[in-house]
């Protein structure tokens, strides 16, 4: 591991990413360009002290999971991610593994979709990228440890989010059927293996998994129980990103509806002000 070059690369990448790029409020009196260490640590699900030691070239050897989380937090391209792995003395993710790197073109789309909540998920349901509207709608993903930023894990193991299902059993069955299809495509992916091992601690998950159903997620609607705005039902469109086997989820509402008015309020107040209502 080239610790000095690794630390310099982390610090340089941190300086290139602004809080708005990752859906965080800029806030007043920022003394450094780009993201603060605290913000990167939150995004990557690691401690601030660990990140400080890595940047200063004196940290322990990071695991593949930590390297992937740092690459996502710093919005690295695939080449930049592979370079980070090489500096750490680790092999980059192999072909046939789930792709957790969001393409720059996809990130640009998210940056420009400022009036609707937008999120990007990898094949197994990890939240990879989001905008400020998504934080205002769902809550702050950076407050969760990295392993809990998975929609299927949260369904079975918690913490449960703001989505409310009229038929909770059917929603879970749909998630399990989708995950079974993913497991067939990526039988050797280590992150998927860790997720399945955690999910199998749930008796309900094991029961649904043993049913053997396979299906892909479809577009539909989602109902949210929002702490400031109450119940909101939004259209949920799933846009496939086939090159990376990822999904972009966009929430919207028909003009003039109560849900459309709720989205307009989210745009005005944003995630920072609504956070005080949680």
N, C-alpha and C positions, 0 to 999 in steps of 0.2 A: 504494500500500500504506500503510495506517494502522499504522505500526510500533508506536507506543505502545499502541494499543488491541489490536493483535494479540498483543503480548507479555503484556499484562494478562489477556487471555482465556485464553492458554495457562496462565499461572500459576494463575488462578482455577480452571480445569478440573482442573489437576493436584491442587489441594488437595481437590477433591471426591471423588477416586477413591482408595480404600484398596487396599493390596497384596492383600488377600483378594478384592477385586473382580476382579482380573485373574489370580488363581491363583498369586500370589507369597506366600511366607511373610512374616509381619509382622516377625519378628525383634525383638530387644530394643533399647531405647534409641533409639527413633525421635524425632527432634527437630522434625519438621515434620508438619503434617496432610497426609493423602493420600500421594501417591507422591513419592519422591525424584526429582530430575532424572535420576540415573543409571538409575532404573527406567523412566522414560518414554522415555529415549533407547534403551534396550535394546528396549523394546516396539515402538518406531517404526523401529528399525534405522538410527538416525542417531547422530552423535557427541554426547557430553555438551557439548562446547564449542559446537557448532552450536546445541543447544537453549538454552544459557545466553545466547548472543547473540540468539536469537529472542525470548526472554523479556525481555531488556533493551532490545529495540527497536533493535538495531544489527546484526542478522543480514542475510545476503543474501536476495534474494527466493526463497522456497521454491517448489519445483516442485509440480505437481499430485500427483505420486507421494508427495512428502513430506507435503503437506497431508492426503492421504487416510490415510497411515500415522499421522499425529498424531491425526486424528479417531478412528481405531480405537483407538489406545493410550489415549486419554482418554475413551473410551466416550461420545462425543458423539452426541446424537440427530441425525436428518437435518436438522432446522432449525438446530441448533447447528453442524453440519458446514458447511452452506451459509453461515452467518454467518462462520465462520472463513475460508472461501474468499473471501467478499466483502471482509473486512478485509485479506486478502493481495492484493487486486486481481485475483483469478482467478475465472473462471466455475466454478460447482459442476458436478459430473458431470452430463452431459446424460441425458435419457431415452433408453433404448436402450443405455446403458452398463451394465456389470456393477456391481451394487450391493455396495459393501464396508462399508456401515453396518449394524451389527447392531441390531435393534429393541430398545428398552428391555424389552419384555415377554419377549423371548428371553433377554436377559441375566439377568432375574429368575429365569427357569427354571433357567439354568445355576447361579446362586447357590444355589438350593435343592436341587440335585441333588449333594449333597456325598459320597454314598457310591459313586458310579459315575463313571468317566472320561467327560467330555462335551466335544465340540468342535463348532465351527461353521465351515463352509467356504463360500466364495462359489462362484459357478458354475464358475470355472476352476480351483478347487482350492486357493486361498489359505486358510491358516488365519487366521480372523478373531478367534475367541474360544475360551477354554478354561478349565477349572477346575483346581484343584490336583491332583486325581486324574489328570487327563490329563497333567500335567507329570510326575507320579510314574511314569506308565506309559510315555509316549513320550520323556521328556527335556524339557529346558528350551528351549522355542521362542525365548525372548528371547535366547538365546545365538547365534542365527542371524541373519545379515543379513535384512532384510525380504524381498528377492527370493527367498531360499532357503526361505521358509515356504510352499512350494507342494508338495503331495504328488506331483504329476506330474513337476515339475522334479527333485525329489529321486530319483524312480525312475530317471530317465535320466542326470542330471548329478551327483547326489550333493549334499550328503553323505547317505548312506543312513541311514535310521532303524532302529528296532528291529523293524519288521514283517518277518516272514520269509514268503516265498511259496514254496509247494511247486512251483508252475509259474510261474517268473518271467516267462517270455515271455507266457503267457496273461494274467497280471495287468497287464502293460504294454499288451497289446493292448486290454484292457478300458478302461484309462485313456485311451488314444488315441481309441478309439471314442466315449467320453463327451465328450472335448474337441472332437472334430469336430462333434458335435451342438451344443455351446456356441458354437463359431465360427460356425455357421449362424445362431444367435439373435443374436449380438453381432458382426457383421462389422466394426464401426467402433470397437470398444472398444480404447483405446490400451494398457491393461495386458495384454490378451489378445494383442495384436500383439507386444508385447515378449516375452511368454512364448513364443509360437510361434517367434519369431526365435531365441531362446536354444535351444529344444528342437531346432530344425532343424540345430544343430551336431552332433547325435547321428545317426549313420548308422542305428542301430536305430529311432529315432523316425521318420526319414524313410521307412524301409521300411514300417513299420506304418501311417503316415499315408497313404502311397500306395495301401494296400490299400482305402481308402475305406469302411471299416466304420463304422457309426453305432449307438450303443447308450447306454442310461442305466445308471448304477450301481445295483446291487441290494444288498439286505441279505445278509449271509452271516456268515462267521467270519473272525477274524484271529489269526494266531499271532505272538507277540512273543518275541524273545530278550532278556530283561531282565537287566541286569548283576548285580542282586542276587538276583532270584527265579528265574532260569533261564527255561525255555520255558513260556509261558502261552498257551493258546488261548481266546479270548473270542468270544462272540456279538457281532456288529456290526450294530446296527440303524440305518438311515438314515431320518431323519424329514425330510420335505420342508417347507420354509418357502416356499410358492409366491409370497407377496407380494413377497419380496425375491429369489426364485430362489436361495435358500441351502439348505444341508443341515445338520441337526444330527445328529451321529453319537454314539451312546451304546453303550458297551461294558459287557457284563454276563456273568454266568455262572449256570448252574443251581445251586440251593442244594445244599450238601454235596459239590460236586465240588472237585478240586484247584485249579481256576481260581478258584472262589469263595473258597477259603481264601487264595489269593494276593491277591485283591482286598481281603480283610479285612486282610491284612498291609500292603498299600499304604495303607489308610485309617488304620492305626495309626501308621506311621512317617512317611508323607507325603513330599513331594518334597525337603524340605531335608535330611533324614537320608540318603535314598537317594542324593543327589547325591554324597556322599562315596565311594560305591561305584563311581562311574563312572571 
